[in-house]
Amino acid sequence: MEIKIQKGDITTTAAEAVVIFHFDQDDKLLEPAAAVNGVTESMINRVIEAGDFNGEHLENVLLFAQDSAPIKRILLMGLGKRENFTAQTLREATAEALKALRDRRQPRAVLPIPLDSEFPLGVGETAEACVLGGMLGLYQFTELVTKERDKIKDFDSLTIISRKKTKALANGVDRAKAVAAGICLARDLVTLPSNQATPTFLAKKAEEVAARSGMRFKLIREPEAKKLGMGAFLAVAQGSEEPGFMAVLDYQPLGEESPPVVLVGKGITFDSGGISIKPAKDMDKMKHDMAGSAAVIGAMQTIAALKLPVRVVAIIPFTENLPSGKAYKPGDVIHSLSGLNIEVINTDAEGRMILADALTYADRYKPQAIIDLATLTGACIVALGDNVAGLLGNNDELQARLQAAAEESGEKVWPLPLWDSYFESMKSEVADLKNVDGRKAGAITAAIFLKQFVPEGVPWAHLDIAGCAWEDKGSSLVPKGATGMGVQLLTRLLQSWKPLKKDNI
């Protein structure tokens, strides 16, 4: 979709369709609505007074303007109650408006900004919410469709019209485009089938993002990983014919080599469970067990596009988890990069194995903080449902910042406890620790396992995105399929990044 900014007056602008917002049960029309109402013989007022449109959240109606007006169609979209309004409300409303037009094969729209002198958001924030919402809601993955492509409904362009072309408006549009591009990249990578999105393919994609964005890039192949002592990562990788890789992207604004924020993403490109094989039902969905890595790649692209003034390093282990004559087995003891020996109880707990070595490797960068994202446990879905990420960590301030960023982005996270007492059940009789405990508190014990590999004294947060990496039903901003969860959250966090207090672990 092309995004344009145009200086002009909505009442004199020729448009196939214009999107007009209205608050529920609000007697006063927003400025663009009042202006359009004035050149269409009070059409909007008449529709509201007749009770055909109230302005409830996502309620919409398509009107056809009089011949004398330069606007052919008016898509009225409800914002709900003014007192309940947030940026997420506007994102969702714009997404539904543009989808409604697309589904009617109206591929172009004009959207007037500012909406009102008393509107809850500024011009830049309004433009950002509208453009981001529209781009996310219109997302489609059609790359692999070869038949009846003419039936695919596309949306061509959204024109933001304003009486003034302000820097704030332009910056808001640019931010939205950068964030949407990162999210859509993550969605594309998760949606691709695992026979295409192999460890080799995704490592190459990570390298391409680094090259386009001017980042340093390093790829650790299996021979080097073996020399380094990445036994936990290699144990998982050895069951597959596909080679495993550890990709490192290093974003250094202005050559800054200060301690970075490190992002770690789980990159299991297909998870069969290994020797502890999963049931056949829904195993096809295990292609998205690399959603954490996709989110980190998308976030790195966005961070570079926005030129954020903080050094960020991404560490992403890529491999498959498959059963074979070479696969690691329950009962094996694996020597990790940290020096800890891990007793394997279940080979389907492979994500924490590869993350263990990635977290240990992060110590080489002397990070000021580490955040990992992983589709780690079904237990997190049981605890929090499908649309909420579990948040655990060792630093209250970092967790609070992530919760605030989640509120701003519309992505939901919820904290779970990480008390040391949970580690008692993770102790092994033959090694330093087991890779799983029993069924109780599975999301927490998985994070407790990871905590053992976090460099000492480093603030760390773990996001279990098992439930929110994939959307089964579809929503305003997320069509059915991959969500891209984590890209916007990480971007919001790092846009306002400040060093953490040292005494908060």
N, C-alpha and C positions, 0 to 999 in steps of 0.2 A: 504494500500500500504506500502510495506517495503522500507525504505530508507537506502541505504548503501553508505559508503565512501570507495573508493578503491584507493590505490596508484598504479600508472602505467602510461603507455603511450598509448594513444588512437590508435596509428598506429599498435600496437601489441596486442591489447585487443580483444578477441573474443566476438562478440556482435551480438545479433539478430537484434538490431536496435540502431543507434546512432543519437542523436539530434544535429544538427549543425545550428548555427545562422548566419545571414548575414544582414548587413545594406543595405538599399535601395540605389542603384546606387553607391555603394562604390567600388572603383577599387581594394582596398586591402582586401583580405580575413582575417577574424579573425584567430588567431593562430590555433585553432582546425580544422577549415575549411581548412586552408592551409595544415595542416598535413595530413588530410584525403584525400585531393585532390592529395597529392603526392603519396599515395599508391593505388590510384584508377585510374591511367592513366589520371589525370586532369579531372575527371568526373564532378566535381563541376564547374570548369571554363567553360567546354564545354556547360553545361546546361545554365549557365548565358549568355554566348556569343550567344547562339542560341535564346535567348529571352524567354526561357521557365520558367525562374525564375528571378525576379528582386530584391526581398528582401523587397517588400512593407510590411507594418505592417500586420502580421498574414497570409500573403501569404505563402503557403507551397506546397512542392512537395516531393513525396517519390521516391527515387532512389534505384535500386538494384545494389550492387557492383559486381566487377569482382570476379571470383572464387578464384583468388590469394589473395584477401584481407580477413583479419579475420573478417571484418564487413560485414554482409549480406545486411543490409538496411541502407540507409541514409535518415533521415527526415530533409530536408532543411526548415527552418522556418525564415520568414522575421521579422526584428525588426523595419522597417520603417527608416526614416531619422535619421542619427546620432544626428543631432542638436535637434531633438524632443524627444530623448530617456529619459526615466525615469525608476525607479525601477518598476513602474506599467506596463510599456511596456514589461519588461522581465517577469513579473508574467503572463501577458496575453499570451505572446508568448509561454511560457513553458506549460501553461494550454492547449492551442490549439494543441501544438505538441503531448502531451501525449494523448489527446482525439482522435486525428487523428490516432495514433497507436492503441489505445484501440478499436476504431470502426472497425479497420482492423484485430482485434483479435491478435494483437501483444502486449502481456501483460507485456513485460519487455523492458527497455531501458537503455542506457548508455548516460550520459551527461558530457562532459569534461569541467572542470573549472581549472584554469582561462581561460577566453575567449580571452584575449589580454592584453599585458602590458600597452596599452593605453585605455583600456576599461573604460567607465565612472564610473563604480562601482568597489570597492575593492573586494577581493576574498570572504570575509565573507558576504558582502552585496549581491554579485552575487549569492552565494549558497543559502542564505536566500530567495531571490526573486524567484529563480527557484523552490526550494522545496515548498515554500508556494503557488506559482501559480499552480504548478502541483497538490498538494493535494486539493486545493479549486476547481480547474476546474474539477477534477475527482469525486467530491462528488456525491454520489447517495443515496437516501433513499429507501431502498428495504425491510425494516423490515417487512412490512405488506403484501408483495407479496407472495402468496402461489402457484400460478399456473405458469408454464413455467419458473421456476427459472433458468433453464439451458440456457435460451436465454439472461440472464443478462450478459452484457460484463463487466468484471472486469479488473483492471490493477494491476499486482502483485508487481512489484518492479522497483525502479529507483536507478541506481547506479551512484553516483557522482565520477568521476575519475579525479585524479590530480597527477602530478608528485611529489608533496609534500603534505603530510597530515599535514596541519597547524592548529594551535589552532583556528585561525580566521575562517577557513573553517568549522571546527567541531562546533564551537559556532553558526555560521550562520545557519547550518542545525538544530541544537537543538532549536534555537529560532523559526525557521519556523515551526517545528513540534509542539511546544507548542502552538503557535498562531493558527495554523490550527486546532489543537484538540479542542481549545476553540470555534472557529468559527463553527466547525462541530457539537459540542455539542449543541450550540445555534440553529443551523439549525434543528437538530433532534427534539429538544423540541418544536420548532414552528411548525414543520411539523406534529407531532403527533396529532391525532384527539382529540377533547375536551372531548370525553367520556373516553379517556385514560389519557390525560394530564390534570387531575383535579387539584384543589388546593392542595389536599392531596398528589397526585403524585408529583407535582412540589416542594412542601415543602420538601418531602422526597429526591428528587434529589438534592436540595440545601444542605440538611444535608449530603448527600453522598459526594458531592464535598468538603464540609468543612472538613469532616472526613479524606478523602484521602489527603487533602492538609495541614492538621495540623492546621486548623482554629478553633477558638471558634465559637460555634453555639448556637443560641437561637431561639426558636419558640414561638411566642405569639399567643395563641389560643383565641377564641372568649370570654370566660369568663374573661381572663386577660385583653383583649382589652377593655372590658366593664368597668372593674375596673379602667383602665388607663384613660378612657374617650375618646376613639377613635370612636366618634359617626359618623364621616363621612365615615370611612372605614366600620363600622358595618351596616350603612344604606344601602350600596350597597350589602353587604353580606347577609342581612336578607331575600332577595328575593329568595335565592337558598336553596335547600335541602343539598347541599354540604357545609361543614363548611369553613369559611375563615381563613386564617393564615397570620401573619406578620413574615417573616423569617429574621433573622439577622446573617450575616456571618462576622467575625472579623479576618482579616489577620494581624498578628502582627509579623513582621520579627524580629528575635532575642529577642522576648518578648517585643518589643518596644511598649510602651503605650502612645506615643506622640499623639497630636491631629491628627485624621485621615482625609484622603479624603473620603467622603461618597458618595457612588453610590446608587441611588434609581431607581428601575425598576418597571414599571407598569406591574402587573401580572393578568390582567383580562383574565381568561382562556377560557371564551366564553362570547361574548357581543351580546345579543339579542336587546339591547336598553332598556330593562326593560319595565315599563309601557309605556314609549315613544318608542314603539317597532319599529324596523327597517323594511324596506320593505323586502320581502322574497328573492328578487334577490340579489345574492352575500352574503347572510347572512352566508353561509358556511365558507367564508373567515374570519369570526370573531373569528375563533379558534386561529388566530395569533395576537389577541389583547394583548397577553402576550409577544410579541417579545422584549419589553424593559426589562422585567425580565429575559428572556433567554439570552439576551446580557450581562446583569450584571452577571449572573451565569457563562457564558462562560468566561467573562473577569476575574472574581475572580479565576477561575481554572488556567487561563493563568498567571496571576500575581503571583500566588503561585509557579507555575512550573518554572517561570523565576527568582524566589527569589528576586523580586524587593525590594529595601530597603526603602519602604514607607508604613506606616500603612494604610490599606484600609478597610472600613466597608461598607458592602452592606445591604440595607434595602429594602425588597421586599414584598409588600402586594399581596396576592393571593386570588382571589375570582371569582365567576361568577356574571354576571349581567343578571338576569332573571325576568320575570313578574310572580307574584303569589299573593295570598291573603295576604302575609306578606311583599311584596315588597314596597320599599319606593316610594313615589308618587310625581308628580308635585304639587307644593304648600306647601309641607312639609318644616318645618324649622328644620335643623339638627345642633346640638351642636358639634363642632369639638374639637379635642384634644387641639388646640391652645387657645380655649375659644371663638373664633369667631362663630357666628351663621350664617348658610348658608341657604338661601331660594332656594329650588330646583325648577328650572324652567323646566328642561328637565332631565329625568333620564338617557338619553343616554350620558350625560356628566358625566359619572361615574368615568372615569379614573382620572380626577382632584380631585374627592372626596377622593379616596383612597390615592392618592399621597399627598393630603393636610395633612393627619395625619402622613404619613411616613416622610414628610419633617419636620413637627413639632417634631416628635420623634427623628430625627437626632440631635437635640439640646442637647440631653443627652450625646453625645459624644464630645461636644465642637469642632466641625469639623473645619479644616482649609479651607475646600471648600466642596461644594455639587454639584454633577452633576446628573441630572435625565434624564432618557430615557423613552420615551413613544410613542406608536402609538396613539397620542392624538386627532388629528383633520384632517378631510377631507379637511378643509380649507388650510392646509399646502400643500397638494397635488395640490390644485388649484393654489396656489401661486408659488410653486417651481417645480412642476412636480413629477414624480415617483421616481427619483433616487437621490434626494437631501433632506437632513435633515434640518429642520429649527433650527437655533441656536439663543437663546435669553438668557438674563441673566442680572446680576447687576454689572458685573465686566469686564472691557475691557481687562485686562491682561489675565484672564481665557479664555475669548472668543477667543482672539488672539492665545493662546496656542492650543486650540481645533482646530482652523482653520489650524494651522501649522501641527498638528498631522493628520488631515484629508488629507492634501496634501501628507504627507509621506505614509499614509496607502492606498490612493486611494479611500477612502470613502469621499463622498462629503457633505459638510455642507455650509449653507449660512446664514448670520446674518439678523435678522429682528428687527425693533425698539421695544423698550419696554418703551415708555414714560408713565409717571404717568397719563397723561391726559386720557389714555385709560381706567383707572379705573372708571372714572365718570359714564360711562354707566353700570358698574357692580354693582353699589350701589343698595341696596334693600330698599323698603319702609317699610318693616316689620322686617328686620333682618340686619345684618352687610353687607352682600353682596349676590349677586345672583350667581348661579353656571354657568350660561351662559348669554350672551348678545344676540344681534341679529345676522344676517348673516355677517355683515361687520367685517373684520379683525379678523376672528375667531381664527386663530392660535395665534395671538397676545393677544387677550383678554383671551384665555385659559392660556397663560403664565402669564399674569397679575394676574389672579386668583391665580395661584400657588405661585407667588411672595409674596402674603399676608401671606403665611405660612412658608416662609423661615426664619430661626432664624436671628434676627437682627444683622447686622454687618458681616454676613458670606458671602463670595463670592459664587455665585451660577450660574449655567448654566443649561439651559433646552434644550434638543434635542428632537424635534418632528420628529419621524422616521416613521410616518404613511405611507409615500409614498415609503420608501426604505426598509421596513422590508420583503417585498415579491416581487419576480421578476416574472412577467407574461410571458415574452418571453424567458428569458435565455440569458446569455452573456458568455464571455470567462471564467470568474472566478466564475460566479454564475449560475449554472444550474437552470432551471425553478423551482421556489418554494422559500423556505425561504432563506434569504441572510446571516443571522448572523450579520447584520449591527450593529456596535457599539463595537464589541469585539476588533477588531484591532485598532480602533480609541482610545479607552480607554487605551489599552496596550501601544500604542505609546506615549500617553500623560504621562502616569505614569512612563515609562522607564526613562524619563529625568525630573522627578518632582522636583521642587524647591518651597519653600514657596512663596506665593504670597505677593505682597506689601499690606500693611494694609490700605492704603489711596486711594484705587482704586474702591471704591463702590459708 
